[in-house]
Amino acid sequence: MRLRTRKASHRNKPLQLRTDKSTKSSHRAHCVDPKTGTYRGRQVLTVSLED
């Protein structure tokens, strides 16, 4: 029985999404925003627009 109670704590949790204040786009917490390439207000990736 102890095995089942331990497995219950490993269930899937919903993703924690954050909303960017300037662009209003949502992305995962503590990760770079893929649309803008910013992380904590700093530009860390160059994002090219693709048609």
C-alpha positions in Angstrom: 0.0 0.0 0.0 2.8 2.4 0.6 3.9 2.2 -3.0 0.5 3.6 -4.2 0.7 6.5 -1.8 4.1 7.4 -3.1 3.0 7.3 -6.7 0.1 9.6 -5.9 2.6 12.4 -5.2 4.1 12.0 -8.6 1.0 12.9 -10.6 1.1 15.4 -13.3 0.6 19.0 -12.3 -0.7 21.7 -14.6 1.9 24.0 -16.2 2.5 27.3 -14.4 2.0 29.9 -17.1 3.0 33.6 -16.7 1.7 36.5 -18.7 4.2 39.0 -20.1 3.2 42.5 -19.0 4.2 44.3 -22.2 3.1 41.8 -24.9 0.3 40.0 -22.9 1.6 36.7 -24.2 1.8 33.7 -21.9 4.8 31.5 -21.4 6.2 29.0 -18.9 7.5 30.4 -15.6 11.3 30.8 -15.3 11.7 30.4 -19.1 12.4 32.7 -22.0 9.3 34.0 -23.8 9.5 32.3 -27.3 7.6 35.1 -29.1 9.8 38.0 -27.9 13.0 36.4 -26.7 13.0 38.2 -23.4 13.6 36.9 -19.9 12.9 39.0 -16.8 12.8 42.2 -18.9 16.1 41.5 -20.8 16.5 40.6 -24.4 18.4 37.2 -24.4 17.4 35.7 -27.8 17.1 37.3 -31.2 13.8 36.3 -32.7 13.3 36.5 -36.4 9.9 37.0 -38.0 9.0 34.1 -40.3 6.2 34.4 -42.9 
